Amino acid sequence: MRGGSGPAGGGTELRVFPTQLSRTGRARAVILAVIALSLAVSGGVLVQSVVSRRRLEEQIVQVKRQSAQDRRSLESLRAEVAEERRRAAALMALHEEESRQRLAALVERERILKARLSEAEASDADRSREIADLQRKIAANARRIADSERERTLAERVIREKGGGVAFVEGAYTFADTEGRPLRSLVDEAGAPRIGADGQRLFTTAGSGPVYRKSYTGTAFLIAGSGLLLTNRHVAEPWWQDEQVRELAEKGFRPRLEYLRAYFPAVPDALALEVLRVSTKADVALVRGDLKGRQLPVLEIEKEPGKTRPGQPVILIGYPTGLDALVARLDEDVVDPIVEAVGGDDERISRELARRQLIRPLATQGHLGDILPNRLTYDASTTLGGSGGPVFNQRGKVIGINTSILPEFGGASFGVPISFAGELLAK
């Protein structure tokens, strides 16, 4: 080497000496090897880089393909999700509709059931009321049966214990003028009654015609062992408040009692009655008869009228329809011999019935409708002939004297409170 080393492009001639050549060759070889190695490495790297790039590109392509596929899958998934959501929404809507319908059906059923329940409750209430009403009616009917049985036994007891003290009364009265001449029927030459233009019988005080006599019947009852009896004033004085009698009185005729007698059950003869006192305030009279020592049932007067109230049972004992009822209650085989023996004369029939001890009073039952100071109203049946009979309360005591009926209405009978008799007894 000339002079020292310098740039290769300086034109300096390289000369290699053997020793130096060897060293240089080795260095060069090393360099070349290094370069070759570097090239190899670079090439390898390059090749590796190319391969890697291709792989990367392939991966990218694959990733893109996968991404596209994923996108498609995602879209498909989204579509499926959307479809599922639609289906879910449809199902939800259907479910809600079905639920709404079920709820509506349940509400309607509840309404129907409540209505049925209300009907059932109402029906039950009606049935309960009906049952209660029936029970009340049954109880009331049972009470009525018991009351009826008590009344029946009461009537039996009263008629058995008191009937013997209730008398059948018969009487008759005539009329006379101021000179005492009796009023007679005016008769013709044949003895037949003469009839006036008004269709009524004609009467006179002259001649020999039959004396005009009015017969009647009634009832009286014993209130003392001394023979005192109570009856109506219109039984003791049958002309009292009689319009026909008033007309005769205006013509100068006065009534006169011909006879007044009483027949008691089980007593074979009549008792003549004397009128002691008559009330000026009510249809009540006090009469007396001679019992001739007979012990007959004495009826007890109610002294506590406050214990008698409307609605309570009453019993009447008497002789309604008079002699006709007495005869009608007998068998024909009993009546026929009597009629054959005495004929049709009422007085003789009465005496014969008494002799045979066939005088028996009738008892009827009812209830008090009203209690007034001067009148009792009740529905126990009676009729003419029952006047003067006793009215018993449920205690078996006399609370009134039967006096009249309302002809237009058979369910109304009237009596005089027994308190009016007290005034006559006190005198």
Order of alpha helices (4+ residues) and beta strands (2+ residues): alpha-beta-beta-beta-beta-beta-alpha-alpha-beta-beta-beta-beta-alpha-alpha-alpha-beta-beta-beta-beta-beta-alpha
